[in-house]
Amino acid sequence: MGSPAAADNLVTENPDHVHIMPPDDAHVICPTDYFSGSGKKVLLLLNQEIKLSVTAIQQVWDASQLRICADGGANQLYEYSLKHGLDWLPDFVIGDLDSLRPEVSLFYKSKGVKVKQQASQYYSDLDKAITLSNLVLLDPTINLDDYDDYDGVSKYEESITDSIDDKVSVFMMGSIGGRFDHTVSTISKLIKLYHTRPNFQFIVRNNEYSEYILFIPRGRSFVTLLQEKDYHRGEELVKGKLPLVGLLPLACPVRLSTSGLKWDVTNWDSSIEGKVSANNLLVGDNGFLVDTTGPIFVNIEI
């Protein structure tokens, strides 16, 4: 006889510290990889007040190969830099520019920053910033003056067949929190981007709460805040207060199995209309494993 099948919709309460050995076939998702190593890394700043510490922003800024403000995100960077005596300049400002203040636009232009209007309302400012990041990574010498100020940049990308095969890590700030419709729009966009730009990995940093929001694809993933050398040798991630974790089925109903959470689940049906694992806790000292039948979002406290 074979081994008995795992029970459905099972919840298991774990002790406060366990160690997880990630299987070889697990997809490792580690947002802190952004801060070390090589690879293509893009910082996108959207239109919300920057409330994080200079140290936190500096870490992201220094790690980024390309820094783009989406419309009013330029206002936020300008105010933050002024407040803290910083001389940070983005590489580009792009969007319909209905939020960009004239004095901010003039300041950045005077410093050599390319400010590009794309007035079309059929693409969001986030769309335009992601499109621009793709084009600049493909061709760092791209001249935006060659494209009209309505939708020329987006139309140009749609016309080319070149693509980036390497992984691109995109760190997004100012996209979660604030207006609810903007937050939902960001979530919707990330779900679509999973299909249209599969090599882009998005790391969303909550501007109002100390957490990452991560998109977790279908299948088995190991989620950690530790570098590979640390989680394999048993370096402890959980010290003191247990970080909060949420498993959010925002794209579709899913069936989940986890290992490394305070309340692990096995073959657990989860949906917006049904059960959602919110306010869970990370007890895996190096991360946690999640197996899902469909894409989900995970928020993990830092």
VOBA-1610 file (N, C-alpha, C; in pm, whole numbers, padded with zeros to 5 digits, always signed):
BEGIN
Met+00084-00120+00000Met+00000+00000+00000Met+00087+00124+00000Gly+00040+00228-00072Gly+00113+00355-00071Gly+00082+00433+00055Ser+00153+00542+00073Ser+00130+00627+00190Ser-00005+00695+00177Pro-00073+00717+00287Pro-00205+00780+00282Pro-00197+00922+00231Ala-00302+00964+00160Ala-00306+01101+00108Ala-00318+01200+00222Ala-00259+01318+00202Ala-00269+01422+00304Ala-00413+01469+00318Ala-00451+01499+00441Ala-00587+01545+00466Ala-00608+01682+00402Asp-00730+01708+00362Asp-00764+01837+00301Asp-00799+01939+00408Asn-00767+02066+00379Asn-00804+02179+00465Asn-00757+02159+00609Leu-00635+02108+00621Leu-00577+02083+00752Leu-00495+02203+00798Val-00508+02241+00925Val-00429+02348+00985Val-00348+02289+01100Thr-00216+02315+01099Thr-00127+02264+01203Thr-00059+02380+01273Glu-00069+02385+01406Glu+00000+02491+01482Glu+00140+02444+01518Asn+00239+02526+01485Asn+00380+02491+01506Asn+00438+02565+01626Pro+00552+02516+01679Pro+00625+02595+01778Pro+00679+02722+01715Asp+00732+02811+01797Asp+00772+02943+01749Asp+00900+02942+01665His+00974+02833+01665His+01094+02825+01583His+01107+02686+01522Val+01110+02682+01390Val+01136+02558+01318Val+01237+02590+01208His+01299+02487+01154His+01394+02508+01044His+01342+02439+00920Ile+01348+02507+00808Ile+01295+02455+00682Ile+01411+02424+00588Met+01410+02305+00533Met+01507+02270+00429Met+01439+02285+00294Pro+01468+02391+00220Pro+01399+02411+00093Pro+01435+02302-00008Pro+01337+02239-00071Pro+01367+02136-00170Pro+01434+02196-00293Asp+01507+02113-00366Asp+01583+02161-00481Asp+01494+02219-00590Asp+01369+02172-00598Asp+01282+02219-00706Asp+01202+02343-00669Ala+01224+02398-00551Ala+01148+02516-00509Ala+01204+02642-00575His+01114+02730-00615His+01152+02861-00668His+01181+02952-00550Val+01304+03002-00539Val+01342+03085-00425Val+01307+03231-00454Ile+01233+03291-00362Ile+01195+03432-00372Ile+01255+03504-00252Cys+01351+03592-00281Cys+01424+03661-00175Cys+01437+03809-00211Pro+01351+03895-00157Pro+01357+04037-00195Pro+01488+04105-00160Thr+01558+04055-00058Thr+01684+04119-00020Thr+01798+04087-00117Asp+01775+03995-00211Asp+01873+03973-00317Asp+01897+04101-00397Tyr+01798+04189-00395Tyr+01809+04314-00470Tyr+01931+04394-00426Phe+01970+04380-00301Phe+02074+04466-00245Phe+02215+04412-00262Ser+02228+04298-00327Ser+02361+04242-00344Ser+02369+04169-00477Gly+02489+04144-00520Gly+02508+04068-00642Gly+02484+04149-00768Ser+02491+04079-00880Ser+02477+04144-01009Ser+02333+04132-01058Gly+02310+04173-01182Gly+02177+04164-01239Gly+02120+04300-01270Lys+02013+04300-01346Lys+01946+04423-01386Lys+01846+04461-01278Lys+01862+04584-01225Lys+01781+04628-01112Lys+01727+04767-01138Val+01596+04781-01124Val+01528+04906-01156Val+01448+04953-01035Leu+01464+05078-01000Leu+01383+05140-00894Leu+01276+05226-00959Leu+01149+05199-00926Leu+01037+05279-00973Leu+00977+05353-00854Leu+00968+05485-00867Leu+00910+05569-00762Leu+00778+05625-00812Leu+00670+05596-00737Leu+00538+05644-00773Leu+00495+05755-00678Asn+00375+05807-00701Asn+00333+05932-00637Asn+00271+05912-00499Gln+00356+05874-00402Gln+00318+05875-00262Gln+00434+05932-00182Glu+00401+06002-00074Glu+00505+06057+00011Glu+00599+05946+00058Ile+00728+05972+00049Ile+00828+05875+00093Ile+00846+05890+00243Lys+00813+05784+00316Lys+00817+05790+00462Lys+00926+05702+00523Leu+01000+05633+00441Leu+01104+05544+00491Leu+01228+05624+00528Ser+01314+05562+00607Ser+01436+05629+00652Ser+01532+05648+00536Val+01622+05745+00551Val+01724+05768+00449Val+01809+05643+00430Thr+01839+05575+00539Thr+01920+05453+00530Thr+01852+05348+00443Ala+01721+05331+00463Ala+01646+05232+00385Ala+01643+05269+00237Ile+01618+05398+00209Ile+01611+05442+00070Ile+01750+05436+00006Gln+01851+05475+00080Gln+01988+05474+00027Gln+02028+05334-00018Gln+01988+05235+00059Gln+02022+05097+00025Gln+01963+05058-00110Val+01837+05095-00133Val+01773+05063-00260Val+01835+05146-00372Trp+01856+05274-00346Trp+01909+05367-00446Trp+02045+05319-00497Asp+02132+05284-00405Asp+02268+05243-00442Asp+02269+05112-00520Ala+02173+05025-00492Ala+02170+04894-00558Ala+02111+04901-00698Ser+02044+05011-00732Ser+01968+05020-00856Ser+02055+05064-00974Gln+02037+04996-01084Gln+02105+05030-01209Gln+02032+05144-01280Leu+01902+05150-01262Leu+01817+05247-01331Leu+01713+05297-01233Arg+01691+05430-01232Arg+01596+05490-01138Arg+01499+05577-01216Ile+01370+05542-01207Ile+01267+05611-01286Ile+01156+05659-01194Cys+01118+05785-01211Cys+01002+05840-01141Cys+00882+05837-01235Ala+00772+05782-01190Ala+00647+05785-01266Ala+00569+05909-01226Asp+00567+06009-01313Asp+00491+06133-01295Asp+00517+06194-01157Gly+00414+06198-01070Gly+00426+06264-00941Gly+00526+06202-00847Gly+00578+06084-00880Gly+00686+06027-00802Gly+00806+06120-00799Ala+00820+06202-00904Ala+00929+06299-00907Ala+00911+06406-00799Asn+00785+06447-00776Asn+00758+06543-00667Asn+00803+06486-00533Gln+00771+06357-00512Gln+00801+06294-00384Gln+00952+06282-00363Leu+01024+06245-00468Leu+01170+06235-00457Leu+01231+06373-00433Tyr+01178+06473-00501Tyr+01228+06610-00486Tyr+01210+06658-00342Glu+01090+06639-00286Glu+01062+06683-00149Glu+01147+06606-00048Tyr+01160+06476-00070Tyr+01239+06393+00022Tyr+01386+06436+00019Ser+01439+06459-00100Ser+01578+06500-00114Ser+01602+06636-00051Leu+01505+06727-00069Leu+01516+06861-00011Leu+01515+06853+00141Lys+01426+06771+00194Lys+01411+06757+00339Lys+01537+06701+00404His+01603+06609+00336His+01716+06538+00396His+01851+06582+00340Gly+01851+06688+00259Gly+01977+06739+00206Gly+02048+06644+00113Leu+01973+06576+00028Leu+02028+06477-00065Leu+02035+06534-00206Asp+02126+06482-00286Asp+02139+06529-00424Asp+02099+06419-00523Trp+02003+06337-00485Trp+01962+06226-00570Trp+01887+06277-00693Leu+01923+06225-00808Leu+01857+06259-00934Leu+01813+06130-01003Pro+01688+06121-01047Pro+01645+06003-01121Pro+01706+06006-01261Asp+01706+05892-01326Asp+01751+05887-01465Asp+01644+05941-01559Phe+01517+05914-01526Phe+01406+05957-01610Phe+01285+05992-01524Val+01202+06081-01578Val+01067+06106-01527Val+00974+06085-01646Ile+00871+06002-01629Ile+00780+05972-01739Ile+00638+05960-01688Gly+00540+05992-01772Gly+00399+05981-01737Gly+00319+06084-01813Asp+00190+06094-01780Asp+00112+06200-01845Asp+00146+06337-01789Leu+00217+06338-01676Leu+00272+06459-01612Leu+00164+06554-01562Asp+00044+06501-01535Asp-00061+06586-01478Asp-00036+06615-01331Ser+00049+06535-01266Ser+00080+06556-01125Ser+00215+06625-01103Leu+00301+06620-01200Leu+00436+06677-01186Leu+00429+06828-01174Arg+00483+06882-01064Arg+00481+07026-01043Arg+00580+07094-01137Pro+00544+07212-01192Pro+00631+07280-01289Pro+00771+07306-01235Glu+00781+07348-01107Glu+00913+07380-01054Glu+00999+07255-01038Val+00934+07141-01013Val+01008+07015-01002Val+01057+06973-01140Ser+00970+06986-01239Ser+01009+06954-01376Ser+01127+07039-01421Leu+01121+07169-01395Leu+01229+07260-01433Leu+01359+07224-01361Phe+01348+07191-01233Phe+01467+07157-01155Phe+01537+07035-01214Tyr+01460+06930-01238Tyr+01522+06808-01287Tyr+01577+06827-01429Lys+01504+06900-01512Lys+01555+06927-01647Lys+01687+07004-01641Ser+01697+07098-01547Ser+01820+07178-01534Ser+01938+07092-01489Lys+01908+06977-01429Lys+02013+06886-01382Lys+02042+06775-01483Gly+01978+06785-01601Gly+02005+06687-01705Gly+01919+06563-01704Val+01816+06563-01618Val+01723+06449-01613Val+01628+06457-01731Lys+01606+06347-01801Lys+01513+06346-01913Lys+01370+06332-01860Val+01288+06434-01886Val+01147+06433-01847Val+01065+06412-01973Lys+00993+06301-01981Lys+00922+06265-02103Lys+00772+06253-02078Gln+00694+06336-02145Gln+00549+06326-02135Gln+00498+06216-02227Gln+00406+06136-02174Gln+00329+06040-02252Gln+00184+06058-02208Ala+00110+06136-02286Ala-00020+06187-02242Ala-00133+06085-02249Ser-00115+05976-02322Ser-00223+05879-02339Ser-00276+05830-02205Gln-00409+05820-02197Gln-00474+05766-02078Gln-00503+05616-02092Tyr-00459+05558-02202Tyr-00479+05414-02223Tyr-00365+05331-02164Tyr-00266+05401-02112Tyr-00157+05337-02038Tyr-00142+05412-01907Ser-00128+05339-01797Ser-00107+05405-01669Ser+00037+05456-01661Asp+00061+05545-01564Asp+00198+05593-01545Asp+00292+05478-01507Leu+00240+05380-01434Leu+00320+05262-01402Leu+00354+05185-01529Asp+00255+05167-01619Asp+00282+05103-01748Asp+00396+05173-01820Lys+00386+05305-01824Lys+00485+05383-01900Lys+00624+05370-01840Ala+00632+05368-01708Ala+00762+05355-01642Ala+00823+05217-01666Ile+00740+05113-01663Ile+00791+04978-01687Ile+00834+04962-01832Thr+00754+05017-01924Thr+00792+05015-02065Thr+00925+05084-02087Leu+00941+05201-02027Leu+01066+05274-02042Leu+01184+05196-01985Ser+01164+05133-01870Ser+01274+05056-01811Ser+01317+04944-01904Asn+01222+04878-01967Asn+01255+04771-02061Asn+01335+04824-02179Leu+01291+04937-02235Leu+01358+04993-02352Leu+01499+05041-02319Val+01515+05103-02202Val+01647+05153-02163Val+01743+05037-02136Leu+01693+04930-02076Leu+01778+04814-02053Leu+01818+04747-02185Leu+01728+04752-02283Leu+01760+04699-02415Leu+01861+04787-02488Asp+01843+04920-02474Asp+01929+05016-02544Asp+01952+05138-02456Pro+02060+05140-02380Pro+02086+05253-02289Pro+02103+05387-02362Thr+02124+05385-02493Thr+02142+05510-02568Thr+02012+05561-02629Ile+01899+05502-02595Ile+01772+05541-02655Ile+01747+05691-02639Asn+01699+05754-02745Asn+01669+05897-02745Asn+01517+05914-02743Leu+01463+05955-02630Leu+01318+05966-02616Leu+01260+06078-02702Asp+01343+06170-02747Asp+01293+06276-02834Asp+01249+06222-02970Asp+01287+06099-03000Asp+01247+06038-03127Asp+01102+05992-03126Tyr+01036+05998-03010Tyr+00901+05943-02998Tyr+00805+06052-02952Asp+00683+06047-03006Asp+00587+06153-02976Asp+00549+06154-02829Asp+00488+06265-02787Asp+00456+06286-02646Asp+00318+06233-02607Tyr+00255+06158-02696Tyr+00125+06101-02662Tyr+00142+05955-02617Asp+00184+05868-02707Asp+00206+05728-02670Asp+00321+05667-02748Gly+00412+05753-02793Gly+00520+05708-02880Gly+00610+05603-02819Val+00638+05615-02691Val+00728+05520-02625Val+00663+05381-02618Ser+00537+05377-02578Ser+00467+05248-02568Ser+00448+05185-02705Lys+00413+05266-02804Lys+00393+05213-02939Lys+00524+05160-02997Tyr+00633+05228-02965Tyr+00762+05179-03014Tyr+00793+05043-02954Glu+00771+05027-02824Glu+00800+04897-02764Glu+00715+04787-02826Glu+00589+04819-02856Glu+00500+04719-02915Glu+00545+04679-03055Ser+00625+04764-03120Ser+00665+04738-03259Ser+00793+04657-03271Ile+00867+04643-03161Ile+00996+04575-03170Ile+00984+04430-03124Thr+01078+04350-03170Thr+01078+04208-03134Thr+01188+04173-03035Asp+01278+04267-03009Asp+01385+04241-02913Asp+01327+04225-02773Ser+01390+04143-02693Ser+01344+04124-02555Ser+01464+04095-02466Ile+01445+04117-02337Ile+01548+04089-02239Ile+01525+03948-02185Asp+01626+03865-02198Asp+01614+03728-02149Asp+01652+03717-02002Asp+01740+03805-01955Asp+01784+03800-01816Asp+01673+03843-01722Lys+01685+03799-01597Lys+01591+03845-01495Lys+01611+03993-01468Val+01501+04064-01456Val+01503+04205-01420Val+01430+04220-01287Ser+01499+04272-01187Ser+01437+04296-01056Ser+01390+04440-01050Val+01262+04459-01020Val+01203+04593-01015Val+01155+04619-00872Phe+01212+04720-00811Phe+01177+04759-00674Phe+01080+04876-00684Met+00957+04856-00636Met+00852+04957-00649Met+00825+05024-00515Met+00826+05157-00516Met+00793+05234-00396Met+00684+05333-00430Gly+00587+05347-00338Gly+00478+05440-00359Gly+00361+05382-00435Ser+00356+05249-00447Ser+00249+05186-00524Ser+00142+05121-00437Ile+00170+05103-00308Ile+00077+05040-00215Ile+00049+05138-00102Gly-00079+05153-00067Gly-00118+05252+00033Gly-00179+05373-00036Gly-00220+05471+00040Gly-00283+05587-00021Gly-00419+05551-00076Arg-00451+05603-00195Arg-00582+05577-00255Arg-00601+05428-00284Phe-00720+05379-00246Phe-00747+05236-00259Phe-00748+05192-00405Asp-00802+05276-00495Asp-00807+05236-00636Asp-00667+05224-00695His-00574+05308-00648His-00436+05296-00695His-00374+05165-00648Thr-00402+05127-00523Thr-00349+05002-00471Thr-00403+04883-00549Val-00535+04881-00573Val-00596+04772-00648Val-00543+04769-00791Ser-00523+04886-00849Ser-00468+04894-00984Ser-00328+04833-00989Thr-00247+04859-00886Thr-00113+04801-00880Thr-00121+04649-00873Ile-00210+04598-00788Ile-00226+04453-00775Ile-00267+04391-00909Ser-00364+04454-00974Ser-00409+04406-01104Ser-00296+04406-01205Lys-00217+04513-01202Lys-00106+04525-01297Lys-00002+04415-01274Leu+00028+04385-01149Leu+00129+04283-01119Leu+00084+04144-01165Ile-00045+04117-01154Ile-00098+03989-01202Ile-00080+03978-01353Lys-00112+04085-01424Lys-00098+04084-01571Lys+00048+04076-01612Leu+00134+04148-01540Leu+00276+04149-01576Leu+00342+04013-01559Tyr+00288+03932-01470Tyr+00340+03796-01454Tyr+00333+03719-01585His+00229+03746-01663His+00210+03678-01791His+00282+03750-01905Thr+00282+03883-01903Thr+00338+03959-02016Thr+00487+03985-02004Arg+00540+03988-01881Arg+00684+04010-01860Arg+00735+03908-01757Pro+00739+03781-01795Pro+00771+03676-01698Pro+00911+03686-01638Asn+01002+03756-01705Asn+01138+03769-01651Asn+01153+03888-01558Phe+01047+03967-01541Phe+01049+04079-01447Phe+00999+04030-01312Gln+01079+04051-01209Gln+01037+04017-01072Gln+01015+04146-00995Phe+00895+04163-00942Phe+00858+04287-00876Phe+00862+04272-00725Ile+00929+04366-00661Ile+00937+04374-00516Ile+00868+04503-00474Val+00760+04491-00401Val+00683+04609-00361Val+00711+04637-00214Arg+00754+04757-00187Arg+00783+04799-00049Arg+00670+04889-00002Asn+00601+04846+00104Asn+00495+04927+00162Asn+00558+05054+00221Asn+00501+05167+00185Asn+00555+05296+00229Asn+00502+05336+00366Glu+00399+05267+00414Glu+00333+05305+00539Glu+00345+05198+00647Tyr+00400+05084+00612Tyr+00416+04974+00708Tyr+00540+04897+00666Ser+00613+04845+00762Ser+00741+04781+00732Ser+00719+04639+00681Glu+00696+04628+00551Glu+00671+04497+00491Glu+00701+04500+00342Tyr+00727+04382+00289Tyr+00732+04360+00145Tyr+00602+04295+00101Ile+00560+04328-00021Ile+00450+04257-00086Ile+00509+04188-00207Leu+00492+04056-00214Leu+00556+03975-00317Leu+00453+03897-00396Phe+00477+03884-00525Phe+00393+03800-00610Phe+00453+03660-00613Ile+00372+03561-00577Ile+00419+03422-00570Ile+00351+03343-00681Pro+00427+03287-00775Pro+00364+03214-00886Pro+00311+03079-00843Arg+00234+03020-00931Arg+00186+02884-00910Arg+00304+02789-00892Gly+00287+02692-00803Gly+00393+02594-00780Gly+00450+02605-00641Arg+00572+02557-00625Arg+00637+02553-00494Arg+00743+02661-00485Ser+00732+02746-00384Ser+00826+02857-00365Ser+00876+02859-00222Phe+01003+02894-00208Phe+01063+02917-00077Phe+01083+03067-00063Val+01018+03126+00036Val+01021+03271+00057Val+01112+03301+00175Thr+01211+03385+00153Thr+01308+03415+00258Thr+01358+03558+00245Leu+01408+03612+00353Leu+01475+03742+00351Leu+01625+03726+00365Leu+01672+03602+00360Leu+01814+03573+00376Leu+01878+03538+00242Gln+02006+03570+00228Gln+02082+03527+00112Gln+02097+03375+00116Glu+02124+03315+00000Glu+02128+03168-00011Glu+02227+03106+00086Lys+02347+03165+00098Lys+02449+03107+00186Lys+02401+03105+00331Asp+02313+03200+00366Asp+02266+03209+00504Asp+02153+03111+00532Tyr+02056+03100+00440Tyr+01945+03011+00472Tyr+01984+02864+00461His+02088+02833+00384His+02133+02693+00375His+02213+02652+00498Arg+02283+02746+00559Arg+02364+02708+00674Arg+02290+02725+00806Gly+02162+02766+00798Gly+02081+02774+00918Gly+02090+02907+00990Glu+02138+03010+00920Glu+02140+03144+00980Glu+01997+03182+01018Glu+01976+03235+01136Glu+01841+03261+01183Glu+01784+03389+01125Leu+01665+03378+01068Leu+01591+03494+01021Leu+01500+03546+01131Val+01436+03455+01202Val+01341+03494+01306Val+01414+03510+01439Lys+01420+03630+01488Lys+01482+03659+01617Lys+01390+03756+01690Gly+01347+03718+01810Gly+01257+03806+01883Gly+01116+03798+01829Lys+01056+03912+01803Lys+00917+03919+01756Lys+00901+03845+01624Leu+00799+03761+01617Leu+00774+03685+01495Leu+00713+03774+01389Pro+00768+03775+01267Pro+00714+03860+01161Pro+00576+03813+01115Leu+00489+03907+01087Leu+00357+03876+01034Leu+00368+03837+00886Val+00283+03744+00846Val+00278+03698+00708Val+00132+03683+00667Gly+00100+03724+00546Gly-00032+03701+00490Gly-00021+03629+00357Leu-00110+03533+00333Leu-00116+03462+00205Leu-00247+03502+00139Leu-00237+03580+00033Leu-00354+03651-00020Leu-00388+03604-00161Pro-00502+03534-00177Pro-00541+03481-00308Pro-00615+03586-00390Leu-00544+03688-00433Leu-00607+03803-00499Leu-00631+03780-00647Ala-00567+03679-00706Ala-00583+03655-00849Ala-00692+03553-00880Cys-00704+03451-00794Cys-00799+03343-00819Cys-00806+03254-00696Pro-00909+03170-00683Pro-00912+03072-00574Pro-00795+02974-00589Val-00736+02935-00477Val-00620+02846-00480Val-00632+02741-00371Arg-00547+02642-00380Arg-00529+02543-00273Arg-00384+02553-00227Leu-00365+02571-00097Leu-00233+02600-00041Leu-00184+02490+00052Ser-00052+02470+00050Ser+00016+02392+00154Ser+00141+02471+00192Thr+00168+02483+00322Thr+00281+02563+00367Thr+00365+02486+00469Ser+00486+02535+00488Ser+00575+02482+00592Ser+00663+02597+00639Gly+00659+02625+00770Gly+00739+02734+00824Gly+00659+02849+00880Leu+00526+02834+00883Leu+00440+02936+00943Leu+00386+02885+01077Lys+00342+02977+01159Lys+00286+02939+01289Lys+00167+02846+01269Trp+00082+02882+01173Trp-00034+02798+01141Trp-00017+02750+00998Asp+00053+02638+00983Asp+00072+02580+00851Asp-00058+02517+00803Val-00075+02517+00672Val-00195+02459+00613Val-00155+02351+00514Thr-00246+02255+00495Thr-00224+02146+00400Thr-00348+02131+00314Asn-00329+02139+00181Asn-00441+02127+00087Asn-00558+02215+00131Trp-00526+02340+00157Trp-00619+02434+00220Trp-00677+02526+00113Asp-00808+02521+00097Asp-00875+02604-00003Asp-00882+02749+00045Ser-00839+02840-00041Ser-00835+02982-00004Ser-00885+03066-00120Ser-00968+03164-00088Ser-01020+03256-00189Ser-01068+03382-00121Ile-01087+03487-00199Ile-01137+03613-00144Ile-01276+03594-00083Glu-01357+03508-00144Glu-01492+03483-00092Glu-01493+03380+00021Gly-01381+03312+00041Gly-01375+03207+00143Gly-01272+03236+00249Lys-01179+03144+00267Lys-01080+03155+00374Lys-00953+03224+00322Val-00896+03311+00407Val-00771+03380+00377Val-00679+03369+00498Ser-00555+03331+00475Ser-00458+03322+00584Ser-00394+03460+00605Ala-00456+03539+00691Ala-00402+03670+00728Ala-00355+03663+00873Asn-00266+03753+00911Asn-00214+03758+01049Asn-00148+03628+01090Asn-00092+03558+00993Asn-00012+03441+01027Asn+00126+03490+01072Leu+00210+03400+01118Leu+00342+03438+01169Leu+00449+03350+01107Leu+00563+03409+01081Leu+00677+03334+01029Leu+00754+03271+01146Val+00758+03139+01149Val+00835+03069+01253Val+00953+02993+01195Gly+00958+02978+01063Gly+01075+02918+01000Gly+01195+03009+01020Asp+01300+02959+01082Asp+01411+03048+01115Asp+01489+03094+00993Asn+01460+03035+00877Asn+01527+03077+00754Asn+01429+03111+00642Gly+01299+03102+00667Gly+01198+03133+00566Gly+01083+03034+00573Phe+01000+03033+00470Phe+00889+02938+00467Phe+00864+02890+00326Leu+00803+02773+00318Leu+00772+02709+00191Leu+00622+02719+00166Val+00585+02753+00043Val+00444+02757+00007Val+00426+02688-00127Asp+00327+02600-00133Asp+00290+02530-00256Asp+00148+02572-00288Thr+00129+02631-00406Thr-00001+02687-00439Thr-00043+02646-00580Thr-00172+02622-00597Thr-00224+02582-00728Thr-00245+02700-00821Gly-00229+02820-00770Gly-00243+02941-00852Gly-00162+03053-00790Pro-00145+03163-00861Pro-00066+03274-00807Pro-00133+03339-00686Ile-00050+03381-00591Ile-00098+03454-00474Ile-00004+03570-00446Phe-00046+03658-00359Phe+00041+03761-00304Phe+00074+03725-00160Val+00197+03756-00122Val+00241+03737+00016Val+00290+03870+00070Asn+00240+03908+00187Asn+00302+04021+00257Asn+00381+03964+00374Ile+00504+04013+00389Ile+00592+03964+00494Ile+00655+04082+00566Glu+00636+04084+00696Glu+00684+04194+00778Glu+00837+04192+00784Ile+00894+04311+00780Ile+01040+04324+00784Ile+01083+04350+00928
//
